[in-house]
Amino acid sequence: MWISRPLYELLPYLYMLVGTVLLAAAWLVKHETWPSVFLTVGALSLMGGLVLWLRRKDYRSKQAEYDSRSLDDKI
């Protein structure tokens, strides 16, 4: 499955936003099982977004370092 680049770049922030909203909703909902579901899904979504953001950041910094070394070798 291919998605457009702007949507791909937005995904970690979208996951973190959904996670935050669900965690907030867990405090406001007064039904029997919904707060537990919201809390679990919200925490997983927030962690998933953070992990994805950190992995992309790490990959891009290593790639930039590798590219700069590659340019130094050519000179």
C-alpha positions in Angstrom: 0.0 0.0 0.0 1.4 3.4 -1.0 0.3 6.7 0.6 1.2 10.2 -0.4 4.3 11.8 1.1 2.5 14.5 3.0 0.2 12.0 4.7 3.2 9.7 5.4 5.1 12.6 7.1 1.9 13.4 9.1 1.3 9.9 10.5 3.4 10.1 13.7 1.8 13.4 14.7 -1.7 12.0 13.8 -1.0 8.9 16.0 0.1 11.1 18.9 -2.9 13.3 18.5 -5.3 10.4 18.5 -3.5 8.9 21.5 -3.8 12.2 23.4 -7.5 12.6 22.6 -8.2 9.0 23.7 -6.3 9.4 26.9 -8.3 12.6 27.7 -11.5 10.9 26.7 -10.7 8.1 29.2 -11.0 10.6 32.0 -14.3 12.0 30.8 -16.3 8.9 29.8 -18.3 7.4 32.6 -19.4 4.0 31.1 -18.3 0.7 32.4 -15.5 -0.5 30.0 -14.9 2.4 27.7 -12.4 4.2 29.9 -10.2 1.1 30.0 -10.4 0.7 26.2 -9.7 4.4 25.6 -6.8 4.3 28.0 -5.2 1.2 26.4 -5.7 2.3 22.8 -4.6 5.9 23.6 -1.5 4.8 25.3 -0.6 2.4 22.5 -1.3 5.0 19.9 0.8 7.7 21.7 3.7 5.3 22.2 3.5 4.1 18.5 3.6 7.7 17.3 6.6 8.6 19.5 8.5 5.4 18.4 7.8 6.1 14.8 8.8 9.8 15.1 12.0 8.9 17.0 12.9 6.1 14.5 12.5 8.4 11.5 14.5 11.1 13.2 17.3 8.7 14.0 17.3 7.2 10.5 17.4 10.7 8.8 20.2 11.9 11.0 22.3 8.8 10.3 21.5 9.1 6.6 22.6 12.7 6.6 25.8 11.7 8.3 26.4 9.0 5.8 25.7 11.3 2.9 28.2 13.9 4.2 30.9 11.3 4.6 30.2 10.1 1.1 30.7 13.6 -0.2 34.0 14.0 1.7 35.3 10.8 0.1 34.6 12.2 -3.4 36.6 15.4 -2.8 
